Amino acid sequence: KAKEGNNRKIFMNPKWEQQKEQIRTLLSEEKTGKIYGRRKIDVEPVFGFLKANLGFTRLSVRRKDRVKNELGFALMAVNLRKFAAISAK
């Protein structure tokens, strides 16, 4: 709530609004919507699993090659858990 005599100001970024509208238009198309919908199935569950079940929320190294190695180990751990679960059945 604004104090008396201090009106709040709202700023709009026309470039940002234009980009949001462009994305809305793209997502409303059937083909693009299907591609975006697959994202929830293909990519995001892996990162959700990493964060929730393995507690991997942040990298402990810097530099591209080291980050690549650490992320590789984390993803390998996800795959090993999946493999162990399938093998147990």
GISUL-V753236 format. One record per backbone hydrogen bond with DSSP energy under -1.0 kcal/mol. NH is the residue of the N-H (numbers start at 1). CO is the residue of the C=O. E is the energy in kcal/mol with one decimal. If there is no record, write none. Layout:
# GISUL-V753236
nh->{NH:NH}
co->{CO:CO}
e->{E:E}
This chain:
# GISUL-V753236
nh->{6:17:18:19:20:21:22:23:24:25:26:27:28:33:34:35:36:37:38:42:43:44:46:47:48:49:50:51:52:53:54:56:57:67:68:69:70:71:72:73:74:75:76:77:78:79:80:81:82:83:84:85:86:87:88}
co->{3:13:14:15:16:17:18:19:20:21:22:23:24:29:30:31:32:33:34:38:39:39:43:43:44:45:46:47:48:49:49:50:55:63:64:65:66:67:68:69:70:71:72:73:74:75:76:77:78:79:80:81:82:83:84}
e->{-2.1:-2.4:-2.2:-2.2:-2.4:-2.1:-2.1:-2.1:-2.4:-2.3:-2.3:-2.9:-1.4:-2.3:-2.0:-1.8:-2.5:-2.3:-1.6:-2.9:-1.6:-1.6:-1.0:-1.0:-2.4:-2.6:-2.3:-2.2:-3.1:-1.8:-1.4:-2.7:-1.2:-2.5:-2.4:-1.8:-2.6:-2.8:-1.9:-2.1:-2.1:-2.6:-2.0:-2.1:-1.7:-2.2:-2.6:-2.2:-2.1:-2.6:-2.6:-2.2:-2.3:-2.6:-1.8}
